[in-house]
């Protein structure tokens, strides 16, 4: 095996939102550590301005707890420019009387500047994270295609090149963080198995123009065809916009994707209803299959899995990225311990403590994301009564409402 040409404390493979978030937290909370971030794609110039289309972009809901962490990293001034606040969430079950409205004003400690969270388009979030990284000591290697890894007593040795067929480089690290997404090649090479449950559903994602202002309201609408989320987006070119996500059966999704633009807009309006007013335009539909993926082990000596390769969730309630942000923070805090300042960041004791710290939050969040869609799409009369009682409880029982709001905002776990 080739000897490493360089050695660092932490190497992160994957420069997407998970890897970039961790790199920023390590730079902030663990300035004593040397960190290298490897991303296989070339990234745009960090000094370039962010240019966004009005339609056809994916968006991410960032919970209040995650926003607080990003404020600690100094990111909030940049994020604010591209975010739409979530001031209230309306949850409803189509065809049934009871619903619930949850507001940040009801529980100040579970809000961020009067918001339960905010929605930002991924095309803005990515450049903001990478621009902030350019101002830290973290070294970003991009493009950097990792072709293999082997472990030794000192940690991991990554083999990578800047282009296929190019010269091979070897980077050694005490801790390898794998954040290269679902179906991770590195996970397979390391023998870290992933359990997957296919939902036989497809998420349809688009941007819609609204006839009226959304006023910071996010909607979670449960229908027999699957849950629909409508998330507020910032106005652009005078257009009131929202991000729509619909998880529906694969065959139904195929039929919707071939509809004309007008027919597709009518189909979305009919399915969602009129709670947000009239949809006057819809962008192109993007679709991807839905599944639950969970790594059987998320850490071992000298290795941690992060982001979608650790857990990939159903998009209901928008908790996937926020769970990852909390994982990143917990890992950064574990590595910030003074006793680890001598290059021992990959030791088993430290990573086991990190894993134990994250167990409850992950179990509750994954369980919620997995069970809620099935419960609300069921035609079973008993389950219909159960979910209606749950929505009624959220409306009438203040402690239950406060706990739910706190957990949804990332503060209750």
N, C-alpha and C positions, 0 to 999 in steps of 0.2 A: 504493500500500500504506500502511496505517496505521502510524504511528510507534509504537514501543514506549512504553508509559506507565511501565514499570519495566524495569530491566536487572539481571541477576544473572550470577554466574559459571557456575553449573550449574543447569539445569532438568531435572527427572526427570518424565517422563510415565508414570504408572502407579504406584499406591500399594500394589500387592500385595506379596508376600513379597520379590520381587527388588528392586523400587524402594525399599521401606522398608529393606531390608538395606543397599543402597548408601548411602542417605541417612544412616543411622546411622554407617556407616564414614567417610563424608566429614566428618560432624560431629566424629568422634573423631580421625581422622588428618589432616584438612585444615581446621582451625578458621579459617584465613584466608580460606576461600572462602565466598561467599554462595550458598546452595542453596535452591531452591524445588521442592517436590514437588506434582504435580498429580494428583488422583485423581477420576475422573468420578462415583463413587458417594459419597453421604454416609457418613461413618464414625461409629461409635458413640462416645459420650463416653469419652475416655481414662481418666477417673476411675471409670468403671463397673466393677464386679466381673465376672470371667469366669465365665459359667455354661455348663456343658457337659451335653448329654444323654449318657446311657450308651451309646446306639447311634446309628447313622445319621450318623456324622461321618467326614470324610476325615482322613487322618493323613499325616505326613511323617517319614521317617527322616533324622535329622541325624547325619552322620558325626563321628567324634571330632575331626578337623581343623576342621570347621565349629564344633563346640562350643568349641574353644579360641579361635577368633576371637570368638565371641559372649561368651566370658568376658572377653576384652580390652575389649569394649564395655560390660561391666557387666551383661549380661543373664542370666548363669547362675543367680543366686539366684531370679529369677522363673521361668525355664524349668524349673528343677529340680522345682518344685512340680507341674508338669503332664507331666513326662517319665517314660517307662519306659526303663530302661537296656537296651542290647543288650550282654550279656556274652559271648555265644557265637552263632555262626552255623552252622547245619547245612545243607549243600548235598547234595541227593540227586537221583538220576535214577530215576524210577519204573520198576520192572521190571528193574533192574540191581543188581548186588551192591555196587559201590563207591560210597561217598559221602565227604564230607569235613566235619570239624568244625573250625571256626576260632575261636580264643579270644583275647581281649585279653590274657590273662595270659601268652601266649607271647611277646609283643613289647611291652614297656612303653612304648617310645617311640612306638608307633602306637596308644596308647590315651589316653583322657581319664578320669581318676579311675576306672581299672579297667574302662572301657567301650570297646567298638568304636564306639559311637554311642548314640543315644537316639531314641525315637519320641514324637512329640507330635502331638496333634490340631490341625488347621489352625485350628479355631475358638478355640483358645487361643493358638497362635503369632501369628496376625495381631494380636489386641489387645495382646499383650506388646510386639511391635515398635512399634505405634503409640503405646502409652503411653510407651515409652522415647523416641520421637521428640518427644513433647510436652515433654520436658525438655531439648531441644537448641535451638540457634538456627535449625534448619531450619524454614522456614515451610511449612505444609501447607495447600494449597488444595483443599477438598473440600466439596461437589461442584464439580468444575471440568472441564467438557467441552471438550476441544480440538477445534476445528472446522477448523483449517488451520494450515499452517506455510509460511513463506517464508524463504529464506536470503539473507543479504547479507554484505558483507565483515566485519562484526562477529560473525557467527554465525547463530543462528536466531531468528526472531520467531514466537512462538506466539499464535494467536488462540483465545481461549477464553471461555466464558460459564458462569455458575453454573447456568443452567437453559435449556432449549430456548426460543428466542425472546427470551431475556434480553439485556441490553446486552453488547456485545462488549468484551473486554479484550485488550490486546496485551502480551505479556511477551517481552523480549529476553534472550538468553543467549549466552555465549561457547561453551558446550558443551551440546548437547541429548542427553540419554540417553533412548532410547526403550525402555520396559519395560512396554508395554501388552498383552503376551501374544501367543498364537498368532493368526495372521491379523490382524496389526496394521494398522489403518487408516493410521497415520503412515508405516509402512514403504512401503505402496503409494504414498502421496503423494510420498514422497521418492525413489521409484523404486529402492528397495533390494529386490531380488528374493529370493524364498524358494524353495528346492528342497524338494519334499515327496515322500516315499515312503510309500504307504499299505500297512499290513501286512495288511489284510483281517481284522483282529482287533478285538475290543472288550475293554476292561478292565472287569471287574466288581469293584466295591469294596463291601465291607460290614464290619461289626463283628460278631465272634462272641464268644459267652460260652463259656468253657472249664470243664470239670468240675474241672480241677486248675490249680495255679499254673504259669504259663509259665516262671518262674525266669530271666527275662531272655534266653531263647533265641529267636532269629529263624530262621525256616526259609525256604529257597529250594528249592522242589520242582519239578523239571522233569518234565512229563507229556506224552504224545503230543498232548493237547489244548491245550498251552501252559503256560508257567511259572506257578506259584502262589507267592506270598509270604505268610507269616504273621508278623506283626510284633507284638511285645509292646506292650500298652497298660497304663496304670496301672489298678489296681483302682478300681471305683466302685460304691458301694452294696453292697459285699461281693462283687461279681462279678469273677471273673477274665476279662479281656477281651484280645482280639487283633484287629488290623486285617488283613483278608484281601484280597488283590488277585490276581485270576485273569485272565490274558490268554488269551482263547480265540477261536475262530472266530466270526464275526459271527452266522451262523445258529444255532450252538450257544448263543450268548449270548441270542438272542431266545427260544429254547425254555426256558432256565433262568429267565428273568425272569418268565414267565407261570406258573411252578409255584406251588403253595400253599406256605405257610411251612414246613410239615413236610417236604414233598417237596424243597423247595429246600435245607433243612438236610441232609437225607440225601444229596442230590446233591453238596454241597460236601464232606461227610465222606468219601464214597466216592472222590471225585477226589483229595482231599488225603491220605487215609490216617489212621493212628492215631498218628503220631509225637508229636503234641501232646496226645494223649488225645481224649476225647469232646467234640464240639461240642454244647452244650445249647441254644443259641439263636443265631439270626442276625438281624441287622437288615435293613432294606430294602436291596435291591441298587441301587447307582448304576452307570451304565455310560457309557463314552465311547469313541469310536473311536480306535484307535492308529495313529500315523504317526510317521515321522522327519521333522522339519522343520529345515532348516539355511539360514541366511542366506548368500547368496553373498558378501556383504561385511558384516562386523560393525562396521566403523568407516570413517569418511571424515572429512575436515576438518570439525570442529565437531559431529560426530555419532557416537554409539556406540549399538549395539543391545545389550540385556541381557536375560537371562532367556529365557522361552519364545519370544520373537520372534527371538532369536538362535539358539537350539537347543532343540528339543522332542524328548525322547528316549523310547524305550520304557521302561516303568517297572521292567524287570528290574534288580535290584541297587540300586534307589532312588538313582541318581546324579544325576538332573536338577537338583534343588535344590542339592545340594552342589557341583556344577560351577558353578552360578550364584554361590554364595557365594564360591568361589575367584576367579571373574571380578570380583566386586565388590571383593574385597580387592586384587587386582592393579591395578584401575583407580584405587582410592583411593591406593595407593602411588605410581602413576605421577603422579597429580595433586598429591601431597604434595611433589614435588621443589622445592627452594627457587627454582630459576630460573623457576618457573611462577607465582610469587606476584604477578605484575603483570597478572593477567587473561588470560594466554595459554594457558588450559587447553584450548582447542580446536585448538591448533596441530597440524599433521600429524605432525611429528617425535615428539611425545609420544604420540599415539594409535597411530602405527605401532609404537613400542616396546612399548606395551601389547599390541597384537595379536600381535606376535612372541612376547612372553612367554607368551601363552595358547595358542599354536598346538599344542604337543606334548600338553599336558594334554587339550585338547578333542579332538584327533585320537584319542588312546587311549581316552578315556571314551566318545566317540560310537561308535567302532568296536566296543568291547566291548558296549555296549548294543544295537547293531544286529545283531551276528553271533551272540551267545550264544543267543537264543531259537530262531533257525533251526537252529543246530547241535544243540540238545538236543531239538528236536521232530522231527528227521529220523529216518526209519526206515532210512536207508542203512546197511548193515552196517559199512562202513569208517568212517563218521562216528560210529557207535555205539562202535567200538573207540577212536577218537581221544578222545572225551569221557570214556570210562571210564579211559583212560590219564591224562588230565588230572586227574581226581578222585583217582586213585591217587597221582599225583605230589604233589598238595596234601597228601595224607596222609603220605607217606613222605619227602619231600625238604624239610628245614627251611628252606633259603634260599628256595625257591619259595613255601613257606607264608608266610614273613615278608614277602616282596615283595608277595604277593597281599593279605595283611592290611594292610600299609602303604598300598597303593593304595586298597583298599576304604574305609579309614578316612580317606582324604584327606591322607595324609602322604607317599605314595610318588611323587608326580608333581611 
